[in-house]
Amino acid sequence: MLSGSNGLSTLVAQPLILTPTRLKNTLEENKKRLNIFVDLQEGEKLGRVEEKVDDKKVVSYYKEEAYRGQWIARWWYGEGRIKTISYLDEDFTEFCKFLDEMIEKSSVDPFCNYVKITKETRDFINKILPGLNNLKKTYNDCVEMVAKVDSIILTLLDFKEKTNESVNNKSQKPIKLMV
């Protein structure tokens, strides 16, 4: 006899989300959040705004060009170097979790489902690297900021290196199965 104590009665149907689709959605979310780095210029400083949209926390960055009295405005709104470092830590930690999952999935990808997403991720990394370097130049007198940005840049370059061979191999000759 089957009884409710075996755990079968507690199963709940979960919606099926295919991994490539989920990863594509995660990439798009990261691109929206980190897009500020695409055209960040030297001397521009970052701030961040958090809003609730449909019971979901949405984070967006804004940039401020240098002007006289900027430090007063940043102090008034609770922005500063330490806050910027914590923002970078939080957002790039999330992005790096995504990158780790991409490395894991693309290493075992006989049907080349992840090659397009990996290429798109690598292109996005190429676009944000100059902005990260500009941020480092802006705060060149802050050791913590330089160390944080250098750490982020090294992690992004490591992802590109780890996926370089698999992207090149799978782009040239995808496996096709005939049934």
Residue, then its C-alpha position, 0 to 999 in steps of 0.5 A: m500500500l502507498s501511504g502519505s509518509n513516503g513523501l510523494s504526497t508533498l510533491v508540487a508541480q514546478p514550472l519547467i524552465l529550460t536552462p539555456t532560456r534561464l541563463k539567457n534571461t539572467l544574462e539580460e538582467n545582468k546586462k541591464r544592471l551593469n550597462i552603465f559601465v559600457d560608456l563610463q568615462e574617467g572622472e564620472k562617479l557612480g550612484r545606485v537606486e533600488e526600486k520595487v517593481d512587481d514585488k521584485k527589487v530592481v537595481s539601476y546605476y546612475k553616473e555623475e560627472a565631476y562638478r564643484g560641490q559634488w562631494i556634498a551632494r554625494w554625502w547628502y545622498g549617502e553615496g561615496r567610495i565605500k558604498t560604490i565598492s559595496y555596490l560593485d561587490e554585490d552586483f559583480t558577485e551575482f554576475c560571477k555566479f552567472l559566469d561560473e554557471m556558464i563555464e559549467k554548462s558550456s564545458v559539457d555542451p554537445f548540442c552547442n546550446y550555450v555557445k551563443i549565450t557564451k559569445e554574447t557574454r564575452d562581447f558584453i564583457n569586452k564592452i564593460l572592461p573600458g568602463l571598469n578601467n575608467l572607474k579605476k582611474t577615477y579612484n586611483d588614490c583609493v587602494e580598496m577601489v583599485a583592488k576591487v576593480d582589479s579583482i573584477i577585471l581579472t575574474l572577467l578575463d579569467f572567464k574569457e580565457k576559460t571559454n575561449e577554446s570551447v567557443n572557438n571549437k564549437s563555433q567551427k564544428p558543432i556536433k550534429l546527430m542524425v536519427 
